[in-house]
Amino acid sequence: MVFHLDKCIGCHTCSIACKNIWTDRKGTEYMWWNNVETKPGTGYPTRWEDQEKYNGGWEKTESGELRLKSQGKSDSLFKIFHNPNQPTMDDYYEPWTYDYQHLFNAPEGADQPTARPISMVTNEYINIEAGPNWDDDLGGSKVYAENDPNLEGLSPEQRAQLVATERLVFFYFPRICNHCLDPSCVAACPSGALYKRGEDGIVLIDQKRCRGWRACIAACPYKKVFYNWNTGKSEKCILCYPRLETGQAPACFHSCVGRIRYLGVVLYDADRLEEVANLPNEELINGQRQLILDPADPEVIAAARKNGIHESVIESAQRSPVYQFVKV
């Protein structure tokens, strides 16, 4: 998938479409499988990009092997019971609704009755301190935008220049699960509940096998795996696979006002994942692009057929808008 960030207008239509379909249930109130952030900003959950805090993703050992930043073989058992790299409810926000009944049932008085916010977790009155788009259009920027981890290397003069630019234009950053080529959430799961589908690369969680260890949440560098406090299971974006299997676009793609989202098949060389991950940082982007193979190359077509890839998938790869954007 490719998101054309220059075209995003920050309307959150994608977020609402996803919320209405997938996370409008008890225990998922705080989940936004799709969200749109304003940058600079700390995002959702707060400072999700700060891997010194969360230890998400992979790191390279001195021998060149990849290992999870969040846990190793020696400490994985202990982190089942307490993981210091887990985001808390405060890092997301405590979801709320309003006491609408008070508007209808308040006794007659001199003042206009109000609907006070109520926690959707505890059902008690709360003071709202954060939300999923709290730094939208730099709202609350003194607290949020100034603490964006990406700004830590800037001088005061550079920060001032950036703030002057933001008075003219905003940068919006829509996010869903990346369904990674080598998902750290899958590698971290002690119960083997997470898996990457061979037919289309979608990363899913088997709800029957999930034991709620939450190692996947700590391991994800994008913090796009969530814990359902009602069911005791982890959940995440499923790329609307029931829609894909019936020839429809995912809900966030379908509803996008700016038409910024493109979805298509790409063929890649999974055997080279570790080799590419060991490249120097400045070469990683080109290395990842090199993993994607030319679907019109006769050798690639032959290898795809040998690996059991259906002719329709190969044809889709040849028509893929994602291949055009990323490679051509």
Summary of the structure (lengths in Angstrom):
residues: 328
radius of gyration: 21.9
end to end distance: 14.9
largest distance: 80.4
contacts: 895
relative contact order: 0.17
helix: 33%
strand: 13%
